[in-house]
């Protein structure tokens, strides 16, 4: 015969297991229904517009949200879906959001794929309260029209809401960005420099999630210094342009599995600051090359180390390859800013932007007599 005590114990165990399952920390990769392949019932839609706030499994919506199938047309224009069969379109004041269980005080990056559908100056507001970022998506970096973007946050609570919002208001309320493939990745920011390199994440191995079946890499947007970078250790300085985070599965990478492609010419800079001793000599070393993505020509990189500037170039045939560059300089201040940007604008034969690949960046002290020399 079951006693009251045993029933209470069994009930407690069941409640504990259920609570643990409900509060499982989100794992790296695609969010639940992050590809939107699970859609609303027809009764919850009016044509392509989703009418119920909970109609898309795992998501809450508000505003003018459409559920788009691959091949959907608008004014004789086909709205493609990058992978799978479904995506969402965020029209006027539209928001999609999902509740996530995370580790409090941990750092995370969000990767999602988006495409412009109407206006020339579309943007998306990505937020996890109290942090937010407005990501400009008017520049297209792929021939398909779809780009993958990244954004990072520090979890202030163990349960957070991730929201993606279209702040635009167009005459056609359906106009707005298409969104698909939303993923998360826990970041491990290198707070301390490693032995033999004064720069953090100089090999770019720590960064946002890259979708394995998407060949175009991930864009790291511009940010101010008080925000969290999806590329730990590095800042991207620009008004609207980005750098591209690429992987060895789809690009030629000088070393390791990840690198950065400078795709926005002189409008965007990759930056990191390092503590230095004024008057002491240092050597900045890095690899420059091409990503084997058809980006041909003289790929130049302007590099700054404090007050010292130099230009390094790589003659590219668009098939991969790189060279090692060393810049010796004398620190002028206690904090030296290392800056990389492309010397010029480059385009592939399909008309999309490209540029030099930078990887394996290191900064080390050297003997004084070596200062102010560029070696290639």
N, C-alpha and C positions, 0 to 999 in steps of 0.2 A: 504494500500500500504506500502511495506517495505521500510524504509528510508535507506540511505547509512550508517548513524550512527548505526542503529540497526543491519545492516548486519555485520559491523565491530565488534560490541560487541559480536554478536553470533559467528563470526569467532574467536575472541580472546578467548572466553570461550572454544570452541572446541579445539583450539591449546593448551590451558592451561591444559585441561583434558588429551589430548593425551600426552603432555610432562610429566605430573604427572604419567601416567600409564607407560610410557617408562622408567622413572627413579625411579620406585618403589624399595625401599630397599629390598634386598633379605631376605627372611624369613628363620627361623631355619628349618632345615630338608633337604630333598633331593633337590639338585639343579635341575633346569629345564632340563629334560631328563638326570638326573644324573644316571639313571639305564640303559641308552642306549637302551631302548626298542623301541624308535623311530629311525629307521635306514635309511641308504641311499637307493636310487633307484638302481635297478640292473644296470642301464646305467652308474652309477657313481662308479661301482666296477669292478675289474678284479679278478675273483675268489673271495677270501676273502679280498683282499686288497682294501682299499678305495682310489679312485683316485682323487676325487675332495676335495679341502680344506674346503668346506662348505657343504659337503654331509650329515654329521650327524647333525640333527637338534640341535640347541642351541650351537654347538661346532665348533671350527676351528681346523683343523689338519695340521700337516706337517710331513714329513718323512714317514717311512714305518709303516702305521697304518692298522691293520686288524679289520674287524667286524666279531666277532666269535659267532656262535650259540651254544647252549647247546648240548653237545655230539660230537662236532667237534673233529676229530682225527688228530694227527700228528705223523707219524712214529709209528703207532700202539698204541700211547698214547692218551687217551681221555682228552680233555681240558674241564673240567666242568665249569659251570656257577653257582655261589652261590645261586642266587635267580633270578626268571624271566627266560628269554630265550636268552638274548644277553649280550655281553661284548665286550670290545676292547682289542687288544693286541698291545703293543707299541714295534715295532721292532727297527732297527738301527736308532738312532738319531730322534726318533719319539716324537711328542708333541701333546697333546690335550689341548685346552685352552678355557675358557669361560669368557666373560665380566660380572662383577658383580657390582651392585649398592649397596654401603655399607654406613655406617655412618663414616665420617672422624674422625680419632683419636680413633675409637673404636677397641676393640680386638675381633678376631674371631678365631675359630678353624675349620679346615677342617678334615673330616673323609672320608676315601675311603678304598675300599677292593681290595686287590691285591694278585696275586699268581705268583710264579715263573714258567716259562715254559721250559727254556733251561739251561742257564748258572748257575754256582754255586754261583757267586758273583754279582747277579743282584741288581740294586739300582734304585731309582727314585728321580729325582730332582723336588721338589715341590716349587713353587715360586709365590709370589705376589710382584712385584717390589717395593722397592729394596731388599726385604727379600727373602731368599731361604733356603732350607734345603735339604740335600741329605740323603734319608732314606734307609738304608740297608734292603734288604728283603731276604737275603740268608737263615736265620734261619726260619724254619716253626714251628708255635706254635699250629696248628690244624691238625687233622687227614684228613681233606678235602683238605689241601694244601692252602686254602684261609685264609688270616688274614686281619683284619681291622686295619688301621694305622691312626694316627692323627698328625696334624701339625698346628701351630698357627702363626698368624701375626697381626700386628697393621696397620690399614688402614691409609695410608698417603694421600689418595685422596678419593673422594666420588665415583669415578668409577675406578675399578681396574681389571686387568686381572689375573685370576688364571690359572696357567700352570702346567701341569704334564708332565715331560720329561724323556725319557730314554736316558741317556748319553752313553750307551754301544754301541759297534760295534762288532758284531759277524760274523763269516764266513757265517752263514745263516742269511740273513738280516731280516728275520721274527722273529728271536729269541728275546724274551724280555718279560717283565712282562705282565700278563693279569690284567686289571683294570675294576672295576665295582662299582656301588653304591658310588657316590660322594655326600657328604652332607656338610652343613655349620652350625655353631652355634655361636651366639654372646656370648662372654665370659664377665663375670663381675668380673674382678680380685679383690680380697680382698686386697686393698692397705694398710689397717689398720687392726691391730689385734682386735679381739672381746674381750669384757670383759670376764675375766676368762680363756683366752687362748692366749698366746703370739704368737702362730703360726697361719699363714694364711691358710685357707681352710684345717684345720686339720681333718675335717670330710669327705673330698674329694667329697662333694656334687656338687662342681663346676668343670666341666670338659668337654671333647669333647662329641659330639653327639654319642650315641650308637644306632645302628640300632635295632628297636624293634623285628625284625624277625631273627636276627643273634645271635646265642647263645654264641659266643666265646669272646665277649668283644672287647675292642679297645686297641691297643698297643700304648704306649707313648714312642717315640724314644729318644735316647740320644741327649743332647743339651749342648751348652756352655752357660755361664752365661749371655752373652749379647743378647741372643735370647729370644723369647716369648714362654712361656710354655703353651701347651694345657691343662695342669693340674695346674691352677693358684696357685702361692705360692711355687711350688715344682720344683726342677730340677731333671733330670735323667742323671746320670753320668756313661758313659760307652764308649767303642770304637764302638761297633756294637750292643749291646744287649739292651733290652727294659724292661719296666714294663707293666703290663696289667691292664687296667681300666675296672672294672666289675660292673654289676648292679644287684639289688635284684631280677629282673625278671628272671634271668638265673643262679644266684649264691647265696650262703648263704653269706649275708653281715652282719657283727656284729651290725651295727647301721645305720639307714637311708636307702638311696637308692643306694649309690655308695661306692666302696672301691677299694683298689689296691692289686693285686696279684703279688708277687715277683717271676717271672717265670724264671729268668736267673741265678740263683745261685749267686756266689760271683762275677760275671762279671759285675754286674749292681747295682747301688745304687740310692736310693731315698733320696733326700737331701733338707733341708731348713735351712736357717740361721736366727737367732733371736738375737735381741739386749739384752745383759745381763749386769749385774754389777759384775765386778771381785770380787771374795770372797763371793758373795751372794749365798745362797742355792736355788735350783730349783728342781721341780719334773716333769719328763717327763712320761706321761701316754699314753697307747695305748692298742688296742685290737689286738690279734693275733689268727688266726684260719684257717679253711680250707673252701673252697668255695663250698662244696658239689658237686664237679666235679670229684670225683674219685681219688683225690690226697691223697694217704695214706702214713702213716709212721710218723716219728718224724719231724715235720716241724719247723725248727729253724730259728730265726731271730737274726742276729747280729745288735745291736743298739749302736750307739755312740752319746754321748752328750758332745761336746768338747773333753776333754782328758779322759772322763770316758767311759768305754766300758762294755757291758754285753751281754749275750745271753739268749733269751727267746724262749721257745719251746711250741709246742702244739702237743699232740698225736692224730693224725688224722686217722679216719676210712674212710675218703672220703665222708662223708655224711653231713657235716656241723657241726658247733659249734665253739666256741672261748673262750678265757680267757682274763682277764684284767691283765695288767702288769704295774708296776710303777718303775721307775728308779730315785732315788734321787742323786743329784750331786752338786758340788760346781763349779760355773763358774770361769774359769781361765782368760778369756778375755772379752772384751766388745762386742764381736760378737761370739756367740756359734753356731757351725754347728751341726745340728741333722741329723743323717745318719741311714738309714735302708737298709740292704741287706740280702738275704737268706743265711743261713749258709752252705747250701748244694744244690746239684742239685737233682731235683725230676722229675719223669716221671709217667704218668698215664699208665694204662694197654695197651692203644693203642699206646704207645711210644711217646706221645707228652709231652712237658715240662710243668711243673706246679710248684706250690710253696705256701708258706704261704700267707694268706690274712692279710693285715694290715689296720686298720681303727680307727677312733675316736682318733686321736693323739692330745694331749694337753701338753702345757708347762706352768707351773705356779711357782711363787716364794713360798718358804716354809721357816720355821724356820731353822736356821743353824744346829741344832743338828740332823736334818733328813738326812743330805747329805750323799751320797755314799752308798745307800742301794738299793737293787733290791727286789721288792715285787711282788709276783705272787699269 
